[in-house]
Amino acid sequence: MIYSIQKAMNILDILSNEKNHPVPLIEIAEKTGYPKPTCSHILETLCHDGYVKKVSHSKGYTLG
């Protein structure tokens, strides 16, 4: 099993449950149980590849 892919999928699952509402980084970290830096790095990669969109620093992320 590739754990980094599993972590990314868990983050995408959280965002898909909140389709119309941005999810802040702190909430993603709390729901996954992953450290904020881990979530941030994964989200940065997902944003770069167009799977996720950063709405703003305070509001958080949505699906891309």
All heavy atoms as TSV, in Angstrom:
chain	resi	resn	atom	element	x	y	z
A	1	MET	N	N	0.846	-1.175	0.000
A	1	MET	CA	C	0.000	0.000	0.000
A	1	MET	C	C	0.895	1.244	0.000
A	1	MET	O	O	1.910	1.297	0.692
A	1	MET	CB	C	-0.893	-0.016	1.233
A	1	MET	CG	C	-1.838	1.139	1.272
A	1	MET	SD	S	-2.973	1.161	2.689
A	1	MET	CE	C	-3.728	-0.428	2.587
A	2	ILE	N	N	0.488	2.242	-0.759
A	2	ILE	CA	C	1.220	3.510	-0.818
A	2	ILE	C	C	0.469	4.507	0.061
A	2	ILE	O	O	-0.599	4.991	-0.289
A	2	ILE	CB	C	1.343	4.005	-2.272
A	2	ILE	CG1	C	2.051	2.947	-3.119
A	2	ILE	CG2	C	2.085	5.339	-2.310
A	2	ILE	CD1	C	2.075	3.258	-4.588
A	3	TYR	N	N	1.045	4.791	1.226
A	3	TYR	CA	C	0.354	5.588	2.239
A	3	TYR	C	C	0.132	7.035	1.812
A	3	TYR	O	O	-0.880	7.632	2.183
A	3	TYR	CB	C	1.096	5.513	3.567
A	3	TYR	CG	C	1.021	4.128	4.165
A	3	TYR	CD1	C	2.127	3.300	4.178
A	3	TYR	CD2	C	-0.176	3.642	4.684
A	3	TYR	CE1	C	2.041	2.009	4.706
A	3	TYR	CE2	C	-0.272	2.370	5.198
A	3	TYR	CZ	C	0.844	1.553	5.218
A	3	TYR	OH	O	0.750	0.281	5.730
A	4	SER	N	N	1.042	7.616	1.054
A	4	SER	CA	C	0.848	9.007	0.640
A	4	SER	C	C	-0.361	9.136	-0.285
A	4	SER	O	O	-1.097	10.127	-0.209
A	4	SER	CB	C	2.102	9.558	-0.032
A	4	SER	OG	O	2.441	8.787	-1.160
A	5	ILE	N	N	-0.582	8.147	-1.121
A	5	ILE	CA	C	-1.766	8.167	-1.992
A	5	ILE	C	C	-3.023	7.982	-1.158
A	5	ILE	O	O	-4.034	8.663	-1.382
A	5	ILE	CB	C	-1.658	7.107	-3.098
A	5	ILE	CG1	C	-0.515	7.471	-4.041
A	5	ILE	CG2	C	-2.976	6.969	-3.856
A	5	ILE	CD1	C	-0.214	6.431	-5.092
A	6	GLN	N	N	-2.967	7.100	-0.189
A	6	GLN	CA	C	-4.113	6.893	0.697
A	6	GLN	C	C	-4.445	8.182	1.454
A	6	GLN	O	O	-5.617	8.541	1.594
A	6	GLN	CB	C	-3.824	5.765	1.673
A	6	GLN	CG	C	-5.015	5.408	2.541
A	6	GLN	CD	C	-4.713	4.276	3.490
A	6	GLN	OE1	O	-3.564	4.044	3.854
A	6	GLN	NE2	N	-5.736	3.565	3.897
A	7	LYS	N	N	-3.430	8.891	1.910
A	7	LYS	CA	C	-3.650	10.159	2.612
A	7	LYS	C	C	-4.295	11.188	1.688
A	7	LYS	O	O	-5.227	11.896	2.085
A	7	LYS	CB	C	-2.337	10.701	3.167
A	7	LYS	CG	C	-1.824	9.913	4.348
A	7	LYS	CD	C	-0.489	10.451	4.819
A	7	LYS	CE	C	0.028	9.641	5.994
A	7	LYS	NZ	N	1.311	10.121	6.496
A	8	ALA	N	N	-3.811	11.269	0.455
A	8	ALA	CA	C	-4.390	12.206	-0.513
A	8	ALA	C	C	-5.852	11.865	-0.788
A	8	ALA	O	O	-6.700	12.761	-0.873
A	8	ALA	CB	C	-3.580	12.209	-1.804
A	9	MET	N	N	-6.144	10.585	-0.908
A	9	MET	CA	C	-7.528	10.166	-1.158
A	9	MET	C	C	-8.429	10.504	0.032
A	9	MET	O	O	-9.578	10.909	-0.160
A	9	MET	CB	C	-7.582	8.667	-1.468
A	9	MET	CG	C	-6.836	8.276	-2.737
A	9	MET	SD	S	-7.426	9.131	-4.209
A	9	MET	CE	C	-9.020	8.393	-4.394
A	10	ASN	N	N	-7.912	10.365	1.242
A	10	ASN	CA	C	-8.694	10.729	2.431
A	10	ASN	C	C	-9.007	12.223	2.447
A	10	ASN	O	O	-10.115	12.633	2.799
A	10	ASN	CB	C	-7.952	10.326	3.706
A	10	ASN	CG	C	-7.930	8.831	3.918
A	10	ASN	OD1	O	-8.752	8.100	3.390
A	10	ASN	ND2	N	-6.968	8.363	4.695
A	11	ILE	N	N	-8.047	13.037	2.056
A	11	ILE	CA	C	-8.263	14.480	1.983
A	11	ILE	C	C	-9.288	14.802	0.902
A	11	ILE	O	O	-10.202	15.608	1.115
A	11	ILE	CB	C	-6.931	15.219	1.752
A	11	ILE	CG1	C	-6.072	15.137	3.025
A	11	ILE	CG2	C	-7.172	16.676	1.350
A	11	ILE	CD1	C	-4.666	15.656	2.870
A	12	LEU	N	N	-9.169	14.170	-0.249
A	12	LEU	CA	C	-10.149	14.394	-1.320
A	12	LEU	C	C	-11.549	13.967	-0.884
A	12	LEU	O	O	-12.541	14.611	-1.241
A	12	LEU	CB	C	-9.732	13.647	-2.587
A	12	LEU	CG	C	-8.538	14.237	-3.330
A	12	LEU	CD1	C	-8.084	13.286	-4.432
A	12	LEU	CD2	C	-8.870	15.604	-3.897
A	13	ASP	N	N	-11.637	12.904	-0.115
A	13	ASP	CA	C	-12.930	12.440	0.392
A	13	ASP	C	C	-13.568	13.491	1.302
A	13	ASP	O	O	-14.769	13.768	1.200
A	13	ASP	CB	C	-12.741	11.116	1.132
A	13	ASP	CG	C	-14.050	10.470	1.517
A	13	ASP	OD1	O	-14.965	10.425	0.668
A	13	ASP	OD2	O	-14.164	10.003	2.666
A	14	ILE	N	N	-12.774	14.102	2.163
A	14	ILE	CA	C	-13.286	15.165	3.044
A	14	ILE	C	C	-13.793	16.339	2.211
A	14	ILE	O	O	-14.878	16.865	2.457
A	14	ILE	CB	C	-12.187	15.624	4.024
A	14	ILE	CG1	C	-11.945	14.530	5.060
A	14	ILE	CG2	C	-12.552	16.946	4.701
A	14	ILE	CD1	C	-10.699	14.727	5.891
A	15	LEU	N	N	-13.029	16.730	1.202
A	15	LEU	CA	C	-13.443	17.859	0.363
A	15	LEU	C	C	-14.686	17.518	-0.456
A	15	LEU	O	O	-15.532	18.382	-0.681
A	15	LEU	CB	C	-12.295	18.273	-0.559
A	15	LEU	CG	C	-11.056	18.830	0.151
A	15	LEU	CD1	C	-9.968	19.133	-0.875
A	15	LEU	CD2	C	-11.391	20.050	0.978
A	16	SER	N	N	-14.806	16.276	-0.875
A	16	SER	CA	C	-15.979	15.898	-1.673
A	16	SER	C	C	-17.248	15.892	-0.834
A	16	SER	O	O	-18.345	16.093	-1.367
A	16	SER	CB	C	-15.775	14.537	-2.335
A	16	SER	OG	O	-15.833	13.492	-1.383
A	17	ASN	N	N	-17.124	15.687	0.468
A	17	ASN	CA	C	-18.295	15.734	1.348
A	17	ASN	C	C	-18.767	17.160	1.602
A	17	ASN	O	O	-19.869	17.360	2.083
A	17	ASN	CB	C	-17.972	15.054	2.689
A	17	ASN	CG	C	-17.841	13.559	2.546
A	17	ASN	OD1	O	-18.420	12.954	1.660
A	17	ASN	ND2	N	-17.047	12.963	3.421
A	18	GLU	N	N	-17.923	18.138	1.292
A	18	GLU	CA	C	-18.254	19.560	1.478
A	18	GLU	C	C	-18.166	20.272	0.125
A	18	GLU	O	O	-17.506	21.292	-0.001
A	18	GLU	CB	C	-17.275	20.202	2.471
A	18	GLU	CG	C	-17.312	19.610	3.854
A	18	GLU	CD	C	-18.604	19.928	4.590
A	18	GLU	OE1	O	-19.240	20.958	4.284
A	18	GLU	OE2	O	-18.978	19.128	5.460
A	19	LYS	N	N	-18.832	19.755	-0.870
A	19	LYS	CA	C	-18.694	20.214	-2.259
A	19	LYS	C	C	-18.782	21.728	-2.436
A	19	LYS	O	O	-18.041	22.308	-3.200
A	19	LYS	CB	C	-19.734	19.534	-3.139
A	19	LYS	CG	C	-19.489	18.078	-3.304
A	19	LYS	CD	C	-20.549	17.450	-4.160
A	19	LYS	CE	C	-20.345	15.952	-4.172
A	19	LYS	NZ	N	-21.433	15.243	-4.779
A	20	ASN	N	N	-19.699	22.368	-1.758
A	20	ASN	CA	C	-19.922	23.794	-1.995
A	20	ASN	C	C	-19.328	24.693	-0.921
A	20	ASN	O	O	-19.537	25.896	-0.952
A	20	ASN	CB	C	-21.432	24.067	-2.108
A	20	ASN	CG	C	-22.033	23.345	-3.283
A	20	ASN	OD1	O	-21.416	23.253	-4.335
A	20	ASN	ND2	N	-23.230	22.812	-3.112
A	21	HIS	N	N	-18.608	24.097	0.033
A	21	HIS	CA	C	-18.052	24.878	1.129
A	21	HIS	C	C	-16.557	24.600	1.260
A	21	HIS	O	O	-16.154	23.446	1.353
A	21	HIS	CB	C	-18.749	24.538	2.446
A	21	HIS	CG	C	-20.230	24.725	2.399
A	21	HIS	ND1	N	-20.817	25.959	2.374
A	21	HIS	CD2	C	-21.244	23.825	2.361
A	21	HIS	CE1	C	-22.130	25.818	2.324
A	21	HIS	NE2	N	-22.417	24.531	2.309
A	22	PRO	N	N	-15.742	25.652	1.302
A	22	PRO	CA	C	-14.306	25.451	1.513
A	22	PRO	C	C	-14.043	24.847	2.900
A	22	PRO	O	O	-14.766	25.126	3.850
A	22	PRO	CB	C	-13.716	26.855	1.429
A	22	PRO	CG	C	-14.774	27.714	0.849
A	22	PRO	CD	C	-16.087	27.050	1.110
A	23	VAL	N	N	-13.019	24.025	2.977
A	23	VAL	CA	C	-12.646	23.391	4.240
A	23	VAL	C	C	-11.266	23.927	4.643
A	23	VAL	O	O	-10.300	23.773	3.890
A	23	VAL	CB	C	-12.604	21.854	4.104
A	23	VAL	CG1	C	-12.273	21.209	5.436
A	23	VAL	CG2	C	-13.921	21.314	3.550
A	24	PRO	N	N	-11.160	24.551	5.814
A	24	PRO	CA	C	-9.868	25.079	6.268
A	24	PRO	C	C	-8.857	23.960	6.544
A	24	PRO	O	O	-9.234	22.841	6.898
A	24	PRO	CB	C	-10.208	25.815	7.566
A	24	PRO	CG	C	-11.687	25.980	7.566
A	24	PRO	CD	C	-12.245	24.876	6.737
A	25	LEU	N	N	-7.594	24.299	6.424
A	25	LEU	CA	C	-6.512	23.342	6.657
A	25	LEU	C	C	-6.621	22.712	8.039
A	25	LEU	O	O	-6.466	21.493	8.176
A	25	LEU	CB	C	-5.157	24.036	6.497
A	25	LEU	CG	C	-3.925	23.213	6.828
A	25	LEU	CD1	C	-3.815	21.990	5.919
A	25	LEU	CD2	C	-2.674	24.065	6.714
A	26	ILE	N	N	-6.904	23.501	9.050
A	26	ILE	CA	C	-6.980	22.970	10.413
A	26	ILE	C	C	-8.067	21.909	10.533
A	26	ILE	O	O	-7.898	20.887	11.203
A	26	ILE	CB	C	-7.175	24.101	11.462
A	26	ILE	CG1	C	-7.086	23.565	12.881
A	26	ILE	CG2	C	-8.483	24.827	11.265
A	26	ILE	CD1	C	-5.689	23.257	13.321
A	27	GLU	N	N	-9.177	22.112	9.851
A	27	GLU	CA	C	-10.280	21.144	9.890
A	27	GLU	C	C	-9.891	19.859	9.161
A	27	GLU	O	O	-10.218	18.757	9.607
A	27	GLU	CB	C	-11.540	21.755	9.277
A	27	GLU	CG	C	-12.758	20.872	9.407
A	27	GLU	CD	C	-14.017	21.536	8.881
A	27	GLU	OE1	O	-14.099	22.783	8.901
A	27	GLU	OE2	O	-14.917	20.797	8.437
A	28	ILE	N	N	-9.193	20.007	8.040
A	28	ILE	CA	C	-8.725	18.823	7.300
A	28	ILE	C	C	-7.764	18.026	8.179
A	28	ILE	O	O	-7.871	16.791	8.263
A	28	ILE	CB	C	-8.063	19.234	5.975
A	28	ILE	CG1	C	-9.112	19.840	5.030
A	28	ILE	CG2	C	-7.372	18.034	5.312
A	28	ILE	CD1	C	-8.539	20.525	3.803
A	29	ALA	N	N	-6.855	18.709	8.857
A	29	ALA	CA	C	-5.897	18.033	9.739
A	29	ALA	C	C	-6.622	17.327	10.882
A	29	ALA	O	O	-6.290	16.185	11.226
A	29	ALA	CB	C	-4.880	19.032	10.272
A	30	GLU	N	N	-7.613	17.976	11.458
A	30	GLU	CA	C	-8.364	17.368	12.568
A	30	GLU	C	C	-9.136	16.138	12.111
A	30	GLU	O	O	-9.151	15.114	12.794
A	30	GLU	CB	C	-9.320	18.385	13.176
A	30	GLU	CG	C	-8.630	19.466	13.976
A	30	GLU	CD	C	-9.566	20.584	14.402
A	30	GLU	OE1	O	-10.764	20.577	14.018
A	30	GLU	OE2	O	-9.088	21.498	15.113
A	31	LYS	N	N	-9.802	16.239	10.952
A	31	LYS	CA	C	-10.611	15.128	10.463
A	31	LYS	C	C	-9.765	13.931	10.029
A	31	LYS	O	O	-10.207	12.790	10.164
A	31	LYS	CB	C	-11.502	15.587	9.308
A	31	LYS	CG	C	-12.650	16.461	9.765
A	31	LYS	CD	C	-13.555	16.835	8.615
A	31	LYS	CE	C	-14.749	17.624	9.114
A	31	LYS	NZ	N	-15.688	17.954	8.042
A	32	THR	N	N	-8.585	14.187	9.489
A	32	THR	CA	C	-7.736	13.082	9.034
A	32	THR	C	C	-6.848	12.545	10.147
A	32	THR	O	O	-6.448	11.379	10.104
A	32	THR	CB	C	-6.814	13.517	7.881
A	32	THR	OG1	O	-5.989	14.591	8.324
A	32	THR	CG2	C	-7.606	13.915	6.650
A	33	GLY	N	N	-6.509	13.406	11.099
A	33	GLY	CA	C	-5.554	13.017	12.130
A	33	GLY	C	C	-4.111	13.171	11.678
A	33	GLY	O	O	-3.187	12.776	12.375
A	34	TYR	N	N	-3.900	13.763	10.495
A	34	TYR	CA	C	-2.553	13.989	9.976
A	34	TYR	C	C	-2.059	15.351	10.463
A	34	TYR	O	O	-2.849	16.267	10.649
A	34	TYR	CB	C	-2.532	13.989	8.444
A	34	TYR	CG	C	-3.182	12.810	7.783
A	34	TYR	CD1	C	-3.865	12.952	6.581
A	34	TYR	CD2	C	-3.125	11.536	8.332
A	34	TYR	CE1	C	-4.464	11.881	5.956
A	34	TYR	CE2	C	-3.721	10.454	7.715
A	34	TYR	CZ	C	-4.404	10.631	6.525
A	34	TYR	OH	O	-5.003	9.574	5.903
A	35	PRO	N	N	-0.745	15.499	10.623
A	35	PRO	CA	C	-0.204	16.812	10.997
A	35	PRO	C	C	-0.519	17.863	9.925
A	35	PRO	O	O	-0.626	17.542	8.734
A	35	PRO	CB	C	1.304	16.564	11.081
A	35	PRO	CG	C	1.464	15.093	11.218
A	35	PRO	CD	C	0.295	14.480	10.515
A	36	LYS	N	N	-0.665	19.116	10.366
A	36	LYS	CA	C	-0.949	20.203	9.417
A	36	LYS	C	C	0.084	20.297	8.300
A	36	LYS	O	O	-0.307	20.478	7.136
A	36	LYS	CB	C	-1.068	21.537	10.150
A	36	LYS	CG	C	-2.419	21.738	10.789
A	36	LYS	CD	C	-2.579	23.012	11.594
A	36	LYS	CE	C	-1.837	24.202	11.116
A	36	LYS	NZ	N	-2.056	25.408	11.942
A	37	PRO	N	N	1.395	20.158	8.575
A	37	PRO	CA	C	2.365	20.229	7.477
A	37	PRO	C	C	2.163	19.123	6.425
A	37	PRO	O	O	2.310	19.370	5.232
A	37	PRO	CB	C	3.723	20.088	8.161
A	37	PRO	CG	C	3.478	20.544	9.552
A	37	PRO	CD	C	2.068	20.111	9.883
A	38	THR	N	N	1.794	17.934	6.878
A	38	THR	CA	C	1.528	16.840	5.937
A	38	THR	C	C	0.349	17.193	5.048
A	38	THR	O	O	0.413	17.046	3.823
A	38	THR	CB	C	1.248	15.531	6.706
A	38	THR	OG1	O	2.399	15.190	7.477
A	38	THR	CG2	C	0.898	14.393	5.753
A	39	CYS	N	N	-0.734	17.664	5.660
A	39	CYS	CA	C	-1.915	18.056	4.887
A	39	CYS	C	C	-1.576	19.180	3.918
A	39	CYS	O	O	-2.011	19.165	2.763
A	39	CYS	CB	C	-3.045	18.493	5.820
A	39	CYS	SG	S	-3.734	17.167	6.811
A	40	SER	N	N	-0.811	20.138	4.378
A	40	SER	CA	C	-0.438	21.274	3.548
A	40	SER	C	C	0.349	20.835	2.314
A	40	SER	O	O	0.074	21.295	1.199
A	40	SER	CB	C	0.376	22.267	4.367
A	40	SER	OG	O	0.776	23.350	3.582
A	41	HIS	N	N	1.294	19.941	2.494
A	41	HIS	CA	C	2.096	19.460	1.360
A	41	HIS	C	C	1.243	18.670	0.366
A	41	HIS	O	O	1.383	18.837	-0.850
A	41	HIS	CB	C	3.259	18.595	1.849
A	41	HIS	CG	C	4.302	19.367	2.573
A	41	HIS	ND1	N	5.234	20.149	1.945
A	41	HIS	CD2	C	4.554	19.473	3.897
A	41	HIS	CE1	C	6.020	20.706	2.847
A	41	HIS	NE2	N	5.619	20.320	4.044
A	42	ILE	N	N	0.371	17.843	0.885
A	42	ILE	CA	C	-0.514	17.070	0.005
A	42	ILE	C	C	-1.448	18.013	-0.744
A	42	ILE	O	O	-1.642	17.878	-1.963
A	42	ILE	CB	C	-1.299	16.014	0.803
A	42	ILE	CG1	C	-0.335	14.938	1.321
A	42	ILE	CG2	C	-2.403	15.394	-0.047
A	42	ILE	CD1	C	-0.948	13.969	2.320
A	43	LEU	N	N	-2.036	18.985	-0.041
A	43	LEU	CA	C	-2.939	19.941	-0.679
A	43	LEU	C	C	-2.216	20.777	-1.733
A	43	LEU	O	O	-2.782	21.074	-2.790
A	43	LEU	CB	C	-3.590	20.838	0.370
A	43	LEU	CG	C	-4.671	20.154	1.203
A	43	LEU	CD1	C	-4.931	20.932	2.483
A	43	LEU	CD2	C	-5.951	19.986	0.392
A	44	GLU	N	N	-0.979	21.141	-1.460
A	44	GLU	CA	C	-0.199	21.902	-2.433
A	44	GLU	C	C	-0.033	21.106	-3.730
A	44	GLU	O	O	-0.186	21.651	-4.827
A	44	GLU	CB	C	1.171	22.229	-1.834
A	44	GLU	CG	C	2.042	23.086	-2.713
A	44	GLU	CD	C	3.378	23.403	-2.051
A	44	GLU	OE1	O	3.417	23.584	-0.823
A	44	GLU	OE2	O	4.379	23.468	-2.784
A	45	THR	N	N	0.255	19.832	-3.604
A	45	THR	CA	C	0.403	18.970	-4.785
A	45	THR	C	C	-0.929	18.816	-5.508
A	45	THR	O	O	-0.993	18.905	-6.743
A	45	THR	CB	C	0.942	17.583	-4.372
A	45	THR	OG1	O	2.206	17.758	-3.740
A	45	THR	CG2	C	1.088	16.664	-5.578
A	46	LEU	N	N	-2.007	18.606	-4.758
A	46	LEU	CA	C	-3.330	18.444	-5.370
A	46	LEU	C	C	-3.771	19.732	-6.068
A	46	LEU	O	O	-4.420	19.680	-7.115
A	46	LEU	CB	C	-4.353	18.021	-4.314
A	46	LEU	CG	C	-4.174	16.604	-3.747
A	46	LEU	CD1	C	-5.096	16.391	-2.539
A	46	LEU	CD2	C	-4.435	15.556	-4.812
A	47	CYS	N	N	-3.404	20.892	-5.507
A	47	CYS	CA	C	-3.707	22.173	-6.155
A	47	CYS	C	C	-2.906	22.317	-7.449
A	47	CYS	O	O	-3.455	22.724	-8.481
A	47	CYS	CB	C	-3.380	23.337	-5.223
A	47	CYS	SG	S	-4.553	23.615	-3.897
A	48	HIS	N	N	-1.656	21.979	-7.381
A	48	HIS	CA	C	-0.783	22.086	-8.554
A	48	HIS	C	C	-1.321	21.250	-9.715
A	48	HIS	O	O	-1.259	21.660	-10.873
A	48	HIS	CB	C	0.633	21.634	-8.194
A	48	HIS	CG	C	1.579	21.695	-9.354
A	48	HIS	ND1	N	1.806	20.616	-10.181
A	48	HIS	CD2	C	2.336	22.709	-9.822
A	48	HIS	CE1	C	2.670	20.969	-11.115
A	48	HIS	NE2	N	3.012	22.233	-10.923
A	49	ASP	N	N	-1.871	20.079	-9.396
A	49	ASP	CA	C	-2.364	19.175	-10.430
A	49	ASP	C	C	-3.838	19.408	-10.779
A	49	ASP	O	O	-4.398	18.702	-11.609
A	49	ASP	CB	C	-2.155	17.730	-10.006
A	49	ASP	CG	C	-0.681	17.359	-9.969
A	49	ASP	OD1	O	0.135	18.039	-10.625
A	49	ASP	OD2	O	-0.336	16.382	-9.277
A	50	GLY	N	N	-4.486	20.400	-10.137
A	50	GLY	CA	C	-5.846	20.785	-10.495
A	50	GLY	C	C	-6.956	20.002	-9.820
A	50	GLY	O	O	-8.126	20.197	-10.139
A	51	TYR	N	N	-6.623	19.133	-8.871
A	51	TYR	CA	C	-7.658	18.354	-8.186
A	51	TYR	C	C	-8.331	19.157	-7.080
A	51	TYR	O	O	-9.469	18.881	-6.703
A	51	TYR	CB	C	-7.070	17.074	-7.586
A	51	TYR	CG	C	-6.595	16.109	-8.636
A	51	TYR	CD1	C	-5.247	15.978	-8.923
A	51	TYR	CD2	C	-7.499	15.339	-9.357
A	51	TYR	CE1	C	-4.799	15.103	-9.899
A	51	TYR	CE2	C	-7.065	14.465	-10.339
A	51	TYR	CZ	C	-5.718	14.352	-10.601
A	51	TYR	OH	O	-5.284	13.492	-11.566
A	52	VAL	N	N	-7.595	20.140	-6.558
A	52	VAL	CA	C	-8.072	20.953	-5.440
A	52	VAL	C	C	-7.809	22.416	-5.770
A	52	VAL	O	O	-6.867	22.741	-6.499
A	52	VAL	CB	C	-7.332	20.539	-4.139
A	52	VAL	CG1	C	-7.603	21.503	-3.005
A	52	VAL	CG2	C	-7.726	19.132	-3.736
A	53	LYS	N	N	-8.652	23.285	-5.234
A	53	LYS	CA	C	-8.488	24.724	-5.426
A	53	LYS	C	C	-8.439	25.392	-4.056
A	53	LYS	O	O	-9.266	25.101	-3.185
A	53	LYS	CB	C	-9.675	25.255	-6.218
A	53	LYS	CG	C	-9.622	26.727	-6.522
A	53	LYS	CD	C	-10.779	27.100	-7.435
A	53	LYS	CE	C	-11.613	28.164	-6.774
A	53	LYS	NZ	N	-12.759	28.567	-7.572
A	54	LYS	N	N	-7.456	26.259	-3.861
A	54	LYS	CA	C	-7.360	27.022	-2.615
A	54	LYS	C	C	-8.203	28.279	-2.772
A	54	LYS	O	O	-7.917	29.126	-3.613
A	54	LYS	CB	C	-5.910	27.379	-2.310
A	54	LYS	CG	C	-5.727	28.072	-0.978
A	54	LYS	CD	C	-4.264	28.267	-0.663
A	54	LYS	CE	C	-4.076	28.862	0.711
A	54	LYS	NZ	N	-2.647	28.999	1.037
A	55	VAL	N	N	-9.250	28.394	-1.963
A	55	VAL	CA	C	-10.141	29.546	-2.029
A	55	VAL	C	C	-9.439	30.756	-1.418
A	55	VAL	O	O	-9.358	31.808	-2.035
A	55	VAL	CB	C	-11.473	29.245	-1.310
A	55	VAL	CG1	C	-12.362	30.463	-1.276
A	55	VAL	CG2	C	-12.174	28.070	-1.981
A	56	SER	N	N	-8.938	30.600	-0.215
A	56	SER	CA	C	-8.144	31.627	0.455
A	56	SER	C	C	-7.460	30.980	1.650
A	56	SER	O	O	-7.816	29.876	2.060
A	56	SER	CB	C	-9.006	32.804	0.912
A	56	SER	OG	O	-9.797	32.454	2.020
A	57	HIS	N	N	-6.506	31.709	2.214
A	57	HIS	CA	C	-5.782	31.168	3.362
A	57	HIS	C	C	-6.723	30.891	4.534
A	57	HIS	O	O	-6.610	29.872	5.204
A	57	HIS	CB	C	-4.674	32.137	3.785
A	57	HIS	CG	C	-3.882	31.651	4.952
A	57	HIS	ND1	N	-2.991	30.609	4.841
A	57	HIS	CD2	C	-3.870	32.036	6.242
A	57	HIS	CE1	C	-2.450	30.387	6.032
A	57	HIS	NE2	N	-2.960	31.243	6.883
A	58	SER	N	N	-7.665	31.784	4.755
A	58	SER	CA	C	-8.566	31.620	5.906
A	58	SER	C	C	-9.741	30.685	5.626
A	58	SER	O	O	-10.191	29.970	6.524
A	58	SER	CB	C	-9.087	32.978	6.365
A	58	SER	OG	O	-9.821	33.594	5.332
A	59	LYS	N	N	-10.248	30.689	4.398
A	59	LYS	CA	C	-11.420	29.864	4.091
A	59	LYS	C	C	-11.066	28.407	3.810
A	59	LYS	O	O	-11.819	27.520	4.170
A	59	LYS	CB	C	-12.184	30.448	2.908
A	59	LYS	CG	C	-12.887	31.727	3.248
A	59	LYS	CD	C	-13.744	32.198	2.113
A	59	LYS	CE	C	-14.441	33.479	2.493
A	59	LYS	NZ	N	-15.304	33.968	1.425
A	60	GLY	N	N	-9.956	28.168	3.124
A	60	GLY	CA	C	-9.538	26.798	2.906
A	60	GLY	C	C	-9.626	26.334	1.472
A	60	GLY	O	O	-9.402	27.105	0.542
A	61	TYR	N	N	-9.993	25.071	1.299
A	61	TYR	CA	C	-9.871	24.369	0.021
A	61	TYR	C	C	-11.196	23.741	-0.417
A	61	TYR	O	O	-12.019	23.374	0.417
A	61	TYR	CB	C	-8.835	23.250	0.155
A	61	TYR	CG	C	-7.461	23.749	0.525
A	61	TYR	CD1	C	-7.111	23.978	1.853
A	61	TYR	CD2	C	-6.514	23.994	-0.448
A	61	TYR	CE1	C	-5.856	24.429	2.198
A	61	TYR	CE2	C	-5.236	24.453	-0.114
A	61	TYR	CZ	C	-4.923	24.664	1.203
A	61	TYR	OH	O	-3.677	25.118	1.525
A	62	THR	N	N	-11.359	23.645	-1.733
A	62	THR	CA	C	-12.485	22.939	-2.327
A	62	THR	C	C	-11.944	22.031	-3.428
A	62	THR	O	O	-10.774	22.116	-3.799
A	62	THR	CB	C	-13.512	23.908	-2.970
A	62	THR	OG1	O	-12.866	24.619	-4.029
A	62	THR	CG2	C	-14.087	24.861	-1.953
A	63	LEU	N	N	-12.802	21.180	-3.949
A	63	LEU	CA	C	-12.390	20.382	-5.100
A	63	LEU	C	C	-12.145	21.279	-6.287
A	63	LEU	O	O	-12.799	22.309	-6.458
A	63	LEU	CB	C	-13.468	19.345	-5.450
A	63	LEU	CG	C	-13.668	18.218	-4.427
A	63	LEU	CD1	C	-14.784	17.294	-4.910
A	63	LEU	CD2	C	-12.384	17.416	-4.231
A	64	GLY	N	N	-11.173	20.903	-7.131
A	64	GLY	CA	C	-10.769	21.735	-8.262
A	64	GLY	C	C	-11.653	21.720	-9.398
A	64	GLY	O	O	-12.578	21.486	-9.834
